[in-house]
């Protein structure tokens, strides 16, 4: 798929939406030796185990970390399910870019193919946990994104 976000510069949420819509996920199916399908999709969302493996020491001597990891996982899955429902790319880079842009994240539930879906509604409900009063009203805040997804977006970008 290449680096579809290069050259966007100061593009706004509408531009990112167009780019992501045009970068639909291409799923590749392979067959293993016993003939079973194994999904090896380019840009497929990570499993809970894969995400947890990105934070190998997070739970060591820190019982409260489980709450934050669970919240991060819920948000990541809600975002990926909504993007997949709408036909948008869930590549690491694209998801990481959304996780660092409060204005973009706020609008994902209203994107074409996501609005009025169960997945879009679930994402909107999750986002209510990280919304705050901002200059633009009650919206997803940069601080909310950082506190919920900060380490995940960094690790996703490092996987490139």
SELUMLUM-328947 format. One record per atom (N, C-alpha, C): residue number from 0; residue in three letters; atom name; x negated, y, z negated. Coordinates in steps of 0.2 Angstrom, whole numbers, plus 5000, padded with zeros to 4 digits. Example, Ala and Ser with C-alpha at 12.3 -4.5 7.8 and 13.67 -1.06 7.14 Angstrom:
BEGIN
@k 0 r Ala a N u 4934 v 4972 w 4961
@k 0 r Ala a CA u 4938 v 4978 w 4961
@k 0 r Ala a C u 4934 v 4984 w 4961
@k 1 r Ser a N u 4936 v 4989 w 4965
@k 1 r Ser a CA u 4932 v 4995 w 4964
@k 1 r Ser a C u 4936 v 5000 w 4961
***
This chain:
BEGIN
@k 0 r Unk a N u 4996 v 4994 w 5000
@k 0 r Unk a CA u 5000 v 5000 w 5000
@k 0 r Unk a C u 4996 v 5006 w 5000
@k 1 r Unk a N u 4990 v 5006 w 4998
@k 1 r Unk a CA u 4985 v 5011 w 4998
@k 1 r Unk a C u 4987 v 5016 w 4992
@k 2 r Unk a N u 4983 v 5022 w 4992
@k 2 r Unk a CA u 4984 v 5027 w 4987
@k 2 r Unk a C u 4990 v 5032 w 4990
@k 3 r Unk a N u 4996 v 5030 w 4988
@k 3 r Unk a CA u 5001 v 5034 w 4991
@k 3 r Unk a C u 5002 v 5041 w 4988
@k 4 r Unk a N u 4999 v 5042 w 4982
@k 4 r Unk a CA u 5000 v 5048 w 4979
@k 4 r Unk a C u 4994 v 5053 w 4980
@k 5 r Unk a N u 4989 v 5051 w 4984
@k 5 r Unk a CA u 4984 v 5056 w 4986
@k 5 r Unk a C u 4987 v 5062 w 4990
@k 6 r Unk a N u 4984 v 5068 w 4988
@k 6 r Unk a CA u 4986 v 5073 w 4992
@k 6 r Unk a C u 4993 v 5077 w 4990
@k 7 r Unk a N u 4996 v 5074 w 4985
@k 7 r Unk a CA u 5002 v 5078 w 4983
@k 7 r Unk a C u 5001 v 5084 w 4979
@k 8 r Unk a N u 4995 v 5085 w 4976
@k 8 r Unk a CA u 4994 v 5091 w 4973
@k 8 r Unk a C u 4999 v 5093 w 4968
@k 9 r Unk a N u 5002 v 5099 w 4968
@k 9 r Unk a CA u 5007 v 5101 w 4964
@k 9 r Unk a C u 5014 v 5099 w 4966
@k 10 r Unk a N u 5015 v 5094 w 4968
@k 10 r Unk a CA u 5021 v 5092 w 4971
@k 10 r Unk a C u 5026 v 5091 w 4965
@k 11 r Unk a N u 5032 v 5093 w 4966
@k 11 r Unk a CA u 5037 v 5092 w 4961
@k 11 r Unk a C u 5041 v 5085 w 4960
@k 12 r Unk a N u 5045 v 5085 w 4956
@k 12 r Unk a CA u 5049 v 5078 w 4955
@k 12 r Unk a C u 5052 v 5076 w 4961
@k 13 r Unk a N u 5055 v 5080 w 4965
@k 13 r Unk a CA u 5058 v 5078 w 4971
@k 13 r Unk a C u 5054 v 5075 w 4976
@k 14 r Unk a N u 5047 v 5078 w 4977
@k 14 r Unk a CA u 5042 v 5075 w 4981
@k 14 r Unk a C u 5040 v 5068 w 4979
@k 15 r Unk a N u 5039 v 5068 w 4972
@k 15 r Unk a CA u 5037 v 5061 w 4970
@k 15 r Unk a C u 5043 v 5056 w 4971
@k 16 r Unk a N u 5049 v 5058 w 4970
@k 16 r Unk a CA u 5055 v 5053 w 4972
@k 16 r Unk a C u 5054 v 5051 w 4979
@k 17 r Unk a N u 5053 v 5056 w 4984
@k 17 r Unk a CA u 5053 v 5054 w 4991
@k 17 r Unk a C u 5047 v 5049 w 4992
@k 18 r Unk a N u 5041 v 5050 w 4989
@k 18 r Unk a CA u 5035 v 5046 w 4990
@k 18 r Unk a C u 5037 v 5039 w 4987
@k 19 r Unk a N u 5040 v 5039 w 4981
@k 19 r Unk a CA u 5041 v 5032 w 4978
@k 19 r Unk a C u 5046 v 5028 w 4982
@k 20 r Unk a N u 5051 v 5032 w 4985
@k 20 r Unk a CA u 5056 v 5028 w 4989
@k 20 r Unk a C u 5053 v 5025 w 4995
@k 21 r Unk a N u 5049 v 5029 w 4998
@k 21 r Unk a CA u 5046 v 5026 w 5004
@k 21 r Unk a C u 5040 v 5021 w 5003
@k 22 r Unk a N u 5039 v 5020 w 4997
@k 22 r Unk a CA u 5034 v 5015 w 4995
@k 22 r Unk a C u 5037 v 5009 w 4992
@k 23 r Unk a N u 5042 v 5006 w 4995
@k 23 r Unk a CA u 5046 v 5001 w 4992
@k 23 r Unk a C u 5041 v 4995 w 4991
@k 24 r Unk a N u 5043 v 4991 w 4986
@k 24 r Unk a CA u 5039 v 4985 w 4983
@k 24 r Unk a C u 5039 v 4980 w 4989
@k 25 r Unk a N u 5034 v 4977 w 4991
@k 25 r Unk a CA u 5034 v 4971 w 4995
@k 25 r Unk a C u 5032 v 4965 w 4991
@k 26 r Unk a N u 5036 v 4960 w 4990
@k 26 r Unk a CA u 5036 v 4955 w 4986
@k 26 r Unk a C u 5033 v 4949 w 4990
@k 27 r Unk a N u 5028 v 4946 w 4988
@k 27 r Unk a CA u 5025 v 4940 w 4992
@k 27 r Unk a C u 5026 v 4934 w 4988
@k 28 r Unk a N u 5028 v 4929 w 4991
@k 28 r Unk a CA u 5029 v 4922 w 4987
@k 28 r Unk a C u 5024 v 4917 w 4990
@k 29 r Unk a N u 5021 v 4914 w 4985
@k 29 r Unk a CA u 5016 v 4909 w 4987
@k 29 r Unk a C u 5019 v 4902 w 4984
@k 30 r Unk a N u 5017 v 4897 w 4987
@k 30 r Unk a CA u 5019 v 4890 w 4984
@k 30 r Unk a C u 5013 v 4887 w 4981
@k 31 r Unk a N u 5014 v 4884 w 4975
@k 31 r Unk a CA u 5008 v 4881 w 4972
@k 31 r Unk a C u 5008 v 4874 w 4974
@k 32 r Unk a N u 5004 v 4870 w 4972
@k 32 r Unk a CA u 5003 v 4863 w 4974
@k 32 r Unk a C u 5009 v 4858 w 4974
@k 33 r Unk a N u 5013 v 4860 w 4968
@k 33 r Unk a CA u 5019 v 4855 w 4968
@k 33 r Unk a C u 5025 v 4859 w 4971
@k 34 r Unk a N u 5024 v 4864 w 4975
@k 34 r Unk a CA u 5030 v 4867 w 4979
@k 34 r Unk a C u 5034 v 4872 w 4975
@k 35 r Unk a N u 5032 v 4874 w 4969
@k 35 r Unk a CA u 5036 v 4879 w 4966
@k 35 r Unk a C u 5034 v 4886 w 4968
@k 36 r Unk a N u 5039 v 4890 w 4968
@k 36 r Unk a CA u 5038 v 4897 w 4970
@k 36 r Unk a C u 5034 v 4900 w 4964
@k 37 r Unk a N u 5029 v 4905 w 4966
@k 37 r Unk a CA u 5026 v 4909 w 4961
@k 37 r Unk a C u 5026 v 4916 w 4963
@k 38 r Unk a N u 5029 v 4920 w 4960
@k 38 r Unk a CA u 5030 v 4927 w 4962
@k 38 r Unk a C u 5023 v 4931 w 4961
@k 39 r Unk a N u 5020 v 4933 w 4966
@k 39 r Unk a CA u 5014 v 4937 w 4966
@k 39 r Unk a C u 5014 v 4944 w 4969
@k 40 r Unk a N u 5020 v 4947 w 4967
@k 40 r Unk a CA u 5022 v 4953 w 4971
@k 40 r Unk a C u 5017 v 4959 w 4969
@k 41 r Unk a N u 5016 v 4962 w 4975
@k 41 r Unk a CA u 5011 v 4968 w 4974
@k 41 r Unk a C u 5016 v 4973 w 4971
@k 42 r Unk a N u 5013 v 4976 w 4965
@k 42 r Unk a CA u 5017 v 4981 w 4961
@k 42 r Unk a C u 5022 v 4978 w 4957
@k 43 r Unk a N u 5022 v 4972 w 4956
@k 43 r Unk a CA u 5027 v 4969 w 4951
@k 43 r Unk a C u 5026 v 4971 w 4944
@k 44 r Unk a N u 5032 v 4972 w 4940
@k 44 r Unk a CA u 5031 v 4974 w 4933
@k 44 r Unk a C u 5027 v 4969 w 4929
@k 45 r Unk a N u 5024 v 4971 w 4924
@k 45 r Unk a CA u 5020 v 4966 w 4920
@k 45 r Unk a C u 5025 v 4963 w 4915
@k 46 r Unk a N u 5023 v 4957 w 4913
@k 46 r Unk a CA u 5027 v 4954 w 4908
@k 46 r Unk a C u 5025 v 4957 w 4901
@k 47 r Unk a N u 5029 v 4955 w 4896
@k 47 r Unk a CA u 5027 v 4957 w 4889
@k 47 r Unk a C u 5020 v 4955 w 4887
@k 48 r Unk a N u 5018 v 4949 w 4889
@k 48 r Unk a CA u 5012 v 4946 w 4887
@k 48 r Unk a C u 5006 v 4950 w 4890
@k 49 r Unk a N u 5007 v 4952 w 4896
@k 49 r Unk a CA u 5002 v 4956 w 4900
@k 49 r Unk a C u 5001 v 4962 w 4897
@k 50 r Unk a N u 5007 v 4966 w 4895
@k 50 r Unk a CA u 5006 v 4972 w 4892
@k 50 r Unk a C u 5003 v 4972 w 4885
@k 51 r Unk a N u 5005 v 4967 w 4881
@k 51 r Unk a CA u 5002 v 4966 w 4875
@k 51 r Unk a C u 4994 v 4964 w 4875
@k 52 r Unk a N u 4992 v 4961 w 4880
@k 52 r Unk a CA u 4985 v 4959 w 4881
@k 52 r Unk a C u 4981 v 4965 w 4883
@k 53 r Unk a N u 4984 v 4971 w 4885
@k 53 r Unk a CA u 4981 v 4977 w 4886
@k 53 r Unk a C u 4979 v 4981 w 4879
@k 54 r Unk a N u 4982 v 4978 w 4874
@k 54 r Unk a CA u 4981 v 4981 w 4867
@k 54 r Unk a C u 4979 v 4975 w 4862
@k 55 r Unk a N u 4973 v 4972 w 4863
@k 55 r Unk a CA u 4972 v 4966 w 4860
@k 55 r Unk a C u 4971 v 4967 w 4852
@k 56 r Unk a N u 4969 v 4973 w 4850
@k 56 r Unk a CA u 4967 v 4974 w 4843
@k 56 r Unk a C u 4973 v 4978 w 4840
@k 57 r Unk a N u 4978 v 4980 w 4843
@k 57 r Unk a CA u 4983 v 4985 w 4841
@k 57 r Unk a C u 4986 v 4983 w 4834
@k 58 r Unk a N u 4987 v 4976 w 4833
@k 58 r Unk a CA u 4991 v 4974 w 4827
@k 58 r Unk a C u 4986 v 4972 w 4822
@k 59 r Unk a N u 4980 v 4972 w 4823
@k 59 r Unk a CA u 4975 v 4970 w 4817
@k 59 r Unk a C u 4975 v 4975 w 4812
@k 60 r Unk a N u 4977 v 4973 w 4806
@k 60 r Unk a CA u 4977 v 4977 w 4800
@k 60 r Unk a C u 4981 v 4984 w 4801
@k 61 r Unk a N u 4987 v 4983 w 4805
@k 61 r Unk a CA u 4991 v 4989 w 4806
@k 61 r Unk a C u 4998 v 4986 w 4807
@k 62 r Unk a N u 5002 v 4984 w 4802
@k 62 r Unk a CA u 5008 v 4981 w 4803
@k 62 r Unk a C u 5013 v 4986 w 4806
@k 63 r Unk a N u 5013 v 4993 w 4805
@k 63 r Unk a CA u 5017 v 4997 w 4808
@k 63 r Unk a C u 5016 v 4998 w 4816
@k 64 r Unk a N u 5011 v 4996 w 4818
@k 64 r Unk a CA u 5010 v 4996 w 4825
@k 64 r Unk a C u 5015 v 4992 w 4829
@k 65 r Unk a N u 5017 v 4987 w 4826
@k 65 r Unk a CA u 5022 v 4983 w 4830
@k 65 r Unk a C u 5028 v 4987 w 4832
@k 66 r Unk a N u 5031 v 4991 w 4828
@k 66 r Unk a CA u 5036 v 4996 w 4830
@k 66 r Unk a C u 5035 v 5000 w 4836
@k 67 r Unk a N u 5029 v 5003 w 4836
@k 67 r Unk a CA u 5027 v 5007 w 4842
@k 67 r Unk a C u 5026 v 5003 w 4848
@k 68 r Unk a N u 5023 v 4997 w 4848
@k 68 r Unk a CA u 5022 v 4992 w 4853
@k 68 r Unk a C u 5029 v 4990 w 4856
@k 69 r Unk a N u 5033 v 4988 w 4852
@k 69 r Unk a CA u 5040 v 4986 w 4854
@k 69 r Unk a C u 5043 v 4992 w 4857
@k 70 r Unk a N u 5043 v 4998 w 4855
@k 70 r Unk a CA u 5046 v 5004 w 4858
@k 70 r Unk a C u 5043 v 5005 w 4865
@k 71 r Unk a N u 5037 v 5005 w 4865
@k 71 r Unk a CA u 5033 v 5006 w 4872
@k 71 r Unk a C u 5035 v 5000 w 4877
@k 72 r Unk a N u 5036 v 4994 w 4874
@k 72 r Unk a CA u 5038 v 4989 w 4879
@k 72 r Unk a C u 5045 v 4990 w 4881
@k 73 r Unk a N u 5050 v 4992 w 4877
@k 73 r Unk a CA u 5057 v 4993 w 4879
@k 73 r Unk a C u 5057 v 4998 w 4884
@k 74 r Unk a N u 5053 v 5004 w 4883
@k 74 r Unk a CA u 5053 v 5009 w 4888
@k 74 r Unk a C u 5050 v 5007 w 4894
@k 75 r Unk a N u 5045 v 5004 w 4894
@k 75 r Unk a CA u 5041 v 5001 w 4900
@k 75 r Unk a C u 5046 v 4997 w 4904
@k 76 r Unk a N u 5049 v 4992 w 4901
@k 76 r Unk a CA u 5054 v 4987 w 4904
@k 76 r Unk a C u 5060 v 4991 w 4907
@k 77 r Unk a N u 5063 v 4996 w 4903
@k 77 r Unk a CA u 5069 v 5000 w 4906
@k 77 r Unk a C u 5067 v 5004 w 4912
@k 78 r Unk a N u 5061 v 5007 w 4912
@k 78 r Unk a CA u 5059 v 5011 w 4918
@k 78 r Unk a C u 5058 v 5006 w 4924
@k 79 r Unk a N u 5054 v 5000 w 4923
@k 79 r Unk a CA u 5053 v 4996 w 4928
@k 79 r Unk a C u 5059 v 4993 w 4931
@k 80 r Unk a N u 5064 v 4991 w 4927
@k 80 r Unk a CA u 5070 v 4988 w 4929
@k 80 r Unk a C u 5074 v 4993 w 4933
@k 81 r Unk a N u 5074 v 4999 w 4931
@k 81 r Unk a CA u 5078 v 5005 w 4935
@k 81 r Unk a C u 5074 v 5006 w 4941
@k 82 r Unk a N u 5068 v 5006 w 4941
@k 82 r Unk a CA u 5064 v 5008 w 4948
@k 82 r Unk a C u 5065 v 5002 w 4953
@k 83 r Unk a N u 5065 v 4996 w 4950
@k 83 r Unk a CA u 5066 v 4990 w 4954
@k 83 r Unk a C u 5073 v 4990 w 4957
@k 84 r Unk a N u 5078 v 4992 w 4953
@k 84 r Unk a CA u 5085 v 4992 w 4955
@k 84 r Unk a C u 5086 v 4997 w 4961
@k 85 r Unk a N u 5082 v 5002 w 4960
@k 85 r Unk a CA u 5083 v 5008 w 4965
@k 85 r Unk a C u 5078 v 5006 w 4971
@k 86 r Unk a N u 5074 v 5001 w 4971
@k 86 r Unk a CA u 5070 v 5000 w 4977
@k 86 r Unk a C u 5063 v 5004 w 4977
@k 87 r Unk a N u 5062 v 5006 w 4971
@k 87 r Unk a CA u 5056 v 5010 w 4971
@k 87 r Unk a C u 5050 v 5006 w 4968
@k 88 r Unk a N u 5044 v 5008 w 4970
@k 88 r Unk a CA u 5038 v 5005 w 4968
@k 88 r Unk a C u 5036 v 5004 w 4961
@k 89 r Unk a N u 5034 v 4999 w 4958
@k 89 r Unk a CA u 5032 v 4998 w 4951
@k 89 r Unk a C u 5025 v 4997 w 4950
@k 90 r Unk a N u 5021 v 4999 w 4955
@k 90 r Unk a CA u 5014 v 4998 w 4955
@k 90 r Unk a C u 5011 v 5002 w 4948
@k 91 r Unk a N u 5006 v 4999 w 4946
@k 91 r Unk a CA u 5003 v 5002 w 4940
@k 91 r Unk a C u 5002 v 5010 w 4941
@k 92 r Unk a N u 4999 v 5012 w 4946
@k 92 r Unk a CA u 4998 v 5019 w 4947
@k 92 r Unk a C u 5004 v 5023 w 4947
@k 93 r Unk a N u 5009 v 5021 w 4951
@k 93 r Unk a CA u 5015 v 5025 w 4951
@k 93 r Unk a C u 5019 v 5025 w 4944
@k 94 r Unk a N u 5019 v 5019 w 4941
@k 94 r Unk a CA u 5022 v 5019 w 4934
@k 94 r Unk a C u 5018 v 5024 w 4929
@k 95 r Unk a N u 5012 v 5023 w 4930
@k 95 r Unk a CA u 5008 v 5028 w 4925
@k 95 r Unk a C u 5009 v 5035 w 4927
@k 96 r Unk a N u 5010 v 5037 w 4933
@k 96 r Unk a CA u 5011 v 5044 w 4935
@k 96 r Unk a C u 5018 v 5046 w 4932
@k 97 r Unk a N u 5023 v 5042 w 4932
@k 97 r Unk a CA u 5029 v 5044 w 4929
@k 97 r Unk a C u 5029 v 5044 w 4922
@k 98 r Unk a N u 5025 v 5040 w 4919
@k 98 r Unk a CA u 5024 v 5040 w 4911
@k 98 r Unk a C u 5021 v 5046 w 4909
@k 99 r Unk a N u 5017 v 5050 w 4913
@k 99 r Unk a CA u 5014 v 5056 w 4911
@k 99 r Unk a C u 5017 v 5062 w 4913
@k 100 r Unk a N u 5023 v 5062 w 4916
@k 100 r Unk a CA u 5027 v 5068 w 4919
@k 100 r Unk a C u 5034 v 5068 w 4916
@k 101 r Unk a N u 5035 v 5072 w 4911
@k 101 r Unk a CA u 5041 v 5072 w 4907
@k 101 r Unk a C u 5047 v 5074 w 4912
@k 102 r Unk a N u 5046 v 5079 w 4917
@k 102 r Unk a CA u 5051 v 5081 w 4921
@k 102 r Unk a C u 5053 v 5076 w 4926
@k 103 r Unk a N u 5048 v 5072 w 4928
@k 103 r Unk a CA u 5050 v 5066 w 4933
@k 103 r Unk a C u 5053 v 5061 w 4929
@k 104 r Unk a N u 5051 v 5059 w 4923
@k 104 r Unk a CA u 5054 v 5054 w 4919
@k 104 r Unk a C u 5061 v 5056 w 4917
@k 105 r Unk a N u 5062 v 5062 w 4916
@k 105 r Unk a CA u 5069 v 5064 w 4914
@k 105 r Unk a C u 5074 v 5063 w 4920
@k 106 r Unk a N u 5072 v 5064 w 4926
@k 106 r Unk a CA u 5076 v 5063 w 4932
@k 106 r Unk a C u 5076 v 5056 w 4935
@k 107 r Unk a N u 5072 v 5051 w 4933
@k 107 r Unk a CA u 5073 v 5045 w 4935
@k 107 r Unk a C u 5080 v 5042 w 4935
@k 108 r Unk a N u 5083 v 5042 w 4930
@k 108 r Unk a CA u 5090 v 5039 w 4929
@k 108 r Unk a C u 5095 v 5042 w 4934
@k 109 r Unk a N u 5093 v 5048 w 4937
@k 109 r Unk a CA u 5098 v 5051 w 4942
@k 109 r Unk a C u 5095 v 5050 w 4950
@k 110 r Unk a N u 5090 v 5046 w 4951
@k 110 r Unk a CA u 5087 v 5045 w 4957
@k 110 r Unk a C u 5092 v 5041 w 4961
@k 111 r Unk a N u 5092 v 5042 w 4968
@k 111 r Unk a CA u 5096 v 5038 w 4972
@k 111 r Unk a C u 5094 v 5030 w 4971
@k 112 r Unk a N u 5100 v 5026 w 4971
@k 112 r Unk a CA u 5099 v 5019 w 4970
@k 112 r Unk a C u 5098 v 5017 w 4962
@k 113 r Unk a N u 5097 v 5022 w 4958
@k 113 r Unk a CA u 5097 v 5021 w 4951
@k 113 r Unk a C u 5103 v 5024 w 4947
@k 114 r Unk a N u 5105 v 5030 w 4949
@k 114 r Unk a CA u 5111 v 5033 w 4946
@k 114 r Unk a C u 5117 v 5028 w 4946
@k 115 r Unk a N u 5121 v 5028 w 4941
@k 115 r Unk a CA u 5127 v 5024 w 4941
@k 115 r Unk a C u 5126 v 5017 w 4941
@k 116 r Unk a N u 5120 v 5015 w 4939
@k 116 r Unk a CA u 5118 v 5007 w 4938
@k 116 r Unk a C u 5117 v 5006 w 4931
@k 117 r Unk a N u 5118 v 5000 w 4929
@k 117 r Unk a CA u 5117 v 4998 w 4922
@k 117 r Unk a C u 5110 v 4999 w 4920
@k 118 r Unk a N u 5105 v 4998 w 4925
@k 118 r Unk a CA u 5098 v 4999 w 4923
@k 118 r Unk a C u 5096 v 5006 w 4922
@k 119 r Unk a N u 5099 v 5011 w 4926
@k 119 r Unk a CA u 5099 v 5018 w 4925
@k 119 r Unk a C u 5101 v 5020 w 4919
@k 120 r Unk a N u 5107 v 5017 w 4917
@k 120 r Unk a CA u 5110 v 5019 w 4910
@k 120 r Unk a C u 5106 v 5017 w 4905
@k 121 r Unk a N u 5103 v 5011 w 4905
@k 121 r Unk a CA u 5099 v 5008 w 4900
@k 121 r Unk a C u 5093 v 5013 w 4899
@k 122 r Unk a N u 5090 v 5015 w 4905
@k 122 r Unk a CA u 5084 v 5019 w 4904
@k 122 r Unk a C u 5086 v 5026 w 4901
@k 123 r Unk a N u 5092 v 5029 w 4903
@k 123 r Unk a CA u 5094 v 5035 w 4900
@k 123 r Unk a C u 5095 v 5034 w 4892
@k 124 r Unk a N u 5098 v 5029 w 4890
@k 124 r Unk a CA u 5099 v 5028 w 4883
@k 124 r Unk a C u 5092 v 5027 w 4880
@k 125 r Unk a N u 5087 v 5024 w 4883
@k 125 r Unk a CA u 5080 v 5024 w 4880
@k 125 r Unk a C u 5077 v 5031 w 4879
@k 126 r Unk a N u 5078 v 5034 w 4885
@k 126 r Unk a CA u 5075 v 5041 w 4885
@k 126 r Unk a C u 5078 v 5046 w 4880
@k 127 r Unk a N u 5084 v 5044 w 4877
@k 127 r Unk a CA u 5087 v 5049 w 4872
@k 127 r Unk a C u 5083 v 5048 w 4866
@k 128 r Unk a N u 5079 v 5043 w 4865
@k 128 r Unk a CA u 5074 v 5042 w 4859
@k 128 r Unk a C u 5068 v 5047 w 4859
@k 129 r Unk a N u 5066 v 5049 w 4865
@k 129 r Unk a CA u 5061 v 5053 w 4866
@k 129 r Unk a C u 5062 v 5060 w 4869
@k 130 r Unk a N u 5069 v 5062 w 4869
@k 130 r Unk a CA u 5071 v 5069 w 4871
@k 130 r Unk a C u 5070 v 5073 w 4865
@k 131 r Unk a N u 5069 v 5080 w 4866
@k 131 r Unk a CA u 5068 v 5085 w 4861
@k 131 r Unk a C u 5070 v 5091 w 4864
@k 132 r Unk a N u 5072 v 5096 w 4860
@k 132 r Unk a CA u 5073 v 5103 w 4863
@k 132 r Unk a C u 5067 v 5106 w 4866
@k 133 r Unk a N u 5067 v 5108 w 4872
@k 133 r Unk a CA u 5062 v 5111 w 4875
@k 133 r Unk a C u 5064 v 5118 w 4878
@k 134 r Unk a N u 5060 v 5121 w 4882
@k 134 r Unk a CA u 5062 v 5128 w 4885
@k 134 r Unk a C u 5067 v 5126 w 4890
@k 135 r Unk a N u 5068 v 5120 w 4893
@k 135 r Unk a CA u 5072 v 5119 w 4898
@k 135 r Unk a C u 5079 v 5115 w 4895
@k 136 r Unk a N u 5079 v 5115 w 4889
@k 136 r Unk a CA u 5085 v 5112 w 4885
@k 136 r Unk a C u 5083 v 5105 w 4882
@k 137 r Unk a N u 5088 v 5101 w 4881
@k 137 r Unk a CA u 5087 v 5095 w 4877
@k 137 r Unk a C u 5085 v 5089 w 4883
@k 138 r Unk a N u 5078 v 5088 w 4883
@k 138 r Unk a CA u 5075 v 5084 w 4889
@k 138 r Unk a C u 5070 v 5080 w 4886
@k 139 r Unk a N u 5067 v 5075 w 4890
@k 139 r Unk a CA u 5061 v 5071 w 4888
@k 139 r Unk a C u 5056 v 5076 w 4888
@k 140 r Unk a N u 5052 v 5076 w 4882
@k 140 r Unk a CA u 5047 v 5080 w 4881
@k 140 r Unk a C u 5040 v 5077 w 4882
@k 141 r Unk a N u 5035 v 5081 w 4884
@k 141 r Unk a CA u 5028 v 5079 w 4885
@k 141 r Unk a C u 5026 v 5075 w 4879
@k 142 r Unk a N u 5027 v 5078 w 4873
@k 142 r Unk a CA u 5025 v 5075 w 4866
@k 142 r Unk a C u 5028 v 5068 w 4865
@k 143 r Unk a N u 5035 v 5068 w 4867
@k 143 r Unk a CA u 5038 v 5061 w 4867
@k 143 r Unk a C u 5035 v 5056 w 4871
@k 144 r Unk a N u 5033 v 5058 w 4877
@k 144 r Unk a CA u 5030 v 5053 w 4882
@k 144 r Unk a C u 5023 v 5051 w 4879
@k 145 r Unk a N u 5020 v 5056 w 4877
@k 145 r Unk a CA u 5013 v 5054 w 4874
@k 145 r Unk a C u 5013 v 5049 w 4868
@k 146 r Unk a N u 5018 v 5051 w 4864
@k 146 r Unk a CA u 5018 v 5047 w 4858
@k 146 r Unk a C u 5021 v 5040 w 4859
@k 147 r Unk a N u 5025 v 5039 w 4864
@k 147 r Unk a CA u 5028 v 5033 w 4866
@k 147 r Unk a C u 5023 v 5029 w 4871
@k 148 r Unk a N u 5021 v 5032 w 4876
@k 148 r Unk a CA u 5018 v 5029 w 4882
@k 148 r Unk a C u 5010 v 5030 w 4883
@k 149 r Unk a N u 5008 v 5035 w 4879
@k 149 r Unk a CA u 5001 v 5038 w 4880
@k 149 r Unk a C u 4996 v 5032 w 4882
@k 150 r Unk a N u 4995 v 5027 w 4877
@k 150 r Unk a CA u 4990 v 5022 w 4878
@k 150 r Unk a C u 4991 v 5018 w 4884
@k 151 r Unk a N u 4998 v 5017 w 4886
@k 151 r Unk a CA u 5000 v 5012 w 4891
@k 151 r Unk a C u 4998 v 5016 w 4898
@k 152 r Unk a N u 5000 v 5022 w 4899
@k 152 r Unk a CA u 4998 v 5025 w 4905
@k 152 r Unk a C u 4991 v 5025 w 4906
@k 153 r Unk a N u 4987 v 5026 w 4901
@k 153 r Unk a CA u 4979 v 5026 w 4902
@k 153 r Unk a C u 4977 v 5019 w 4904
@k 154 r Unk a N u 4980 v 5014 w 4901
@k 154 r Unk a CA u 4977 v 5007 w 4903
@k 154 r Unk a C u 4980 v 5005 w 4910
@k 155 r Unk a N u 4986 v 5007 w 4912
@k 155 r Unk a CA u 4988 v 5006 w 4918
@k 155 r Unk a C u 4984 v 5009 w 4924
@k 156 r Unk a N u 4982 v 5015 w 4922
@k 156 r Unk a CA u 4977 v 5019 w 4927
@k 156 r Unk a C u 4970 v 5016 w 4927
@k 157 r Unk a N u 4968 v 5013 w 4922
@k 157 r Unk a CA u 4961 v 5009 w 4922
@k 157 r Unk a C u 4961 v 5003 w 4926
@k 158 r Unk a N u 4967 v 5000 w 4927
@k 158 r Unk a CA u 4968 v 4994 w 4931
@k 158 r Unk a C u 4967 v 4995 w 4938
@k 159 r Unk a N u 4967 v 5001 w 4940
@k 159 r Unk a CA u 4966 v 5002 w 4948
@k 159 r Unk a C u 4960 v 5000 w 4950
***
